Amino acid sequence: MFNRQKMKIRFSIALVLLLTTGLFAQAQLPKPTDLQMRWQKMETIAFVHFSINTFTDMEWGYGNESPELFNPTNLDCRQWVKICKDAGLKGVILTAKHHDGFCLWPSAYTEHSVKNSPWKNGQGDVVREFADACKEFGLKMGLYLSPWDCNHPDYGKPEYNQYFKNQLTELLTNYGDLFEIWFDGANGGRGYYGTDSLHNRSISEDYYDWQGFVDIVRELQPNCIVHGGGLPDIRWVGNEEGHAGKTHWSSLLPNGQFSKDKSHPAQLNEGHENGTRWLPSETDVSVRPGWYYHASEDHQVKSLPRLMDIYYESVGRNSLLLLNLSPDKRGLVHPIDSLRLLEWKRQLDQDFRENLITSACRFSSNVKKHVMKAFDDDYSSYWQASEAGSFLEIDIKKTVTINRLLLQEYIPEGQRVKAFRVEYFEDGSWRELASETTIGYKRILRFLPVTTSKLRVTFEEMLAPVMITKVAAYNAPILLAQPVIRRNQQGMVSIYSPEKHGEVFYTTDGTTPTRESNRYEKPFLSDGDVTIKAVVYSGSNHGELGEQYFGISKANWTVVGTDSSKLPLFDGNPNSSWVSPKNQREAIIDFGAELSFNGLTYLPDQARWAQGIASGYRISVSADGENWTVVLSGDFSNIRNNPITQTIELGKTVKARFLKFEATSVVDNQPVLGIAEINIAQTK
Ligand code: FUL
């Protein structure tokens, strides 16, 4: 009797433990499907934005562009795909149809396609050539099909869903296997929609037949992952700048259960620890400021250090990187972009050239079982520990210098690590190197070099027993970054080297700086029209050239009605911004004297969750601040997702002392206008 009771008590305790610890939680954790798992392992893939916008120099067309405009002189999809292959990207997604409705394949359901273009006398098919190139180079193929279609007369009516399904069926039937289909959520409203006038067609939230679209994908291409739309397999990362949150869960709550305290994109950026569905993120970002090719952006191809940051802040934070290329009017990727991509690949190879944690190390842990499995190269074998505070200790048995640590969880059983700490051994004691939150499929930490012979990783908080499949350490070569050059309103120029290495040399006469040029020590005065160039030198190495043009001096500019002398919209700092008073979505700028100009640039608020981004504008000028002449109005396409510098060409030179910049529409209909920087220019 006594023994029986004891047994009962033991059994109850065991049951409670079982339910409250790991195993219980484990049952609740969302897990990836095989499809999501295969996709995640691709790590880096490419986007190609090429269409009628390439020929009209736009980011979002209006749907009334003539197919006659599409006429690449040397289109070569093999060139695009080969560059992607050489850059180590595993798949490529092409914009088969963007928001303007122009189809890169001869769709049977519309005349608005390559078949009515002069390219190959209307006999060409870009999607076919792209599919063949992907096959030839062994890259997986994906397609982008925009639901928003500014060309189709039925857009906004229920019938359009059938048109979309027909096109989807064509693409999924005629071009071989697809690994991803991209449904873009954007809808700017305005377009021609097969009429003679520009107007708005707004749609309700339940307008698209998402279930019907996904059913077609599942039926015709069961191995194809769905991005975007109402029933996606993967999620957008919440920005188009190339960064996932440092804390990054692959799980997400259903739409209706998002927190009210944080913006939607901010939550997509981090995911939800208590998320109920597995919805890993994809970080889409362009190598250029825009998605399409614009010759004016040739000098703005992202620098190597920036591309490295993007890799570490996407793949290195449990996301997948989707990097965009923009072929030009010839139909070829510009050499600046292709060389940059190859440099990037070379740098990545160097960063991860030698894992300093080898089988010659001695490994220890509070959980000895399978400890080696956290260090081998087999993703499917892992070390498991269920107690908070469990650790992996590595005795490298020699002194090494490291500045990167790579960790991977075995995610087919869900994402589990909630907090972990990394320490290194120095002068007889353990010192903290990093204290972080999530790991997921892959997490890569970057830190200043430490020289040590021992490392320890402690798993401090977990949602369920942790499963670690990889811990690796590297000593990546130091990359001398491109200097950042800024000028404040008073004309004082500051130059920063983002990494704390080396010395900065600069010029103000347009020549490339050498070690003989001016050495930067402190801010200097250089007002008015000038181009400043700067380079970081360290030993025999030097970094990339940094270059910045500064136009007409802003020393005497003010904003009418604002008395502060330090105005963020003139301070040359893209990270500070001016916000108009509520319900007054305009800025009136007094130049202090009459100036001549034929263009201006507007940089919206750059804060992660920005205020008052103008999507439509009206520019007026005045001699006295009372009588105004409207010079131009228009809209900024894709500014919500990609709030980069917007260039407005006035088409003529105006002379004025006052400029009025009005927002005729603002993203999310916010009642304010936000400006990080505003410049005027007199270009030839
Ligand atoms: C956005 C679109 O509006 C852009 O034009 C681009 O295609 C980007 C990838 O997605 O939402």
Residues whose N, C-alpha, C, O or C-beta is under 5 A from the ligand:
A	BS01	FUL	E59 D184 A186 W291 N638 N641
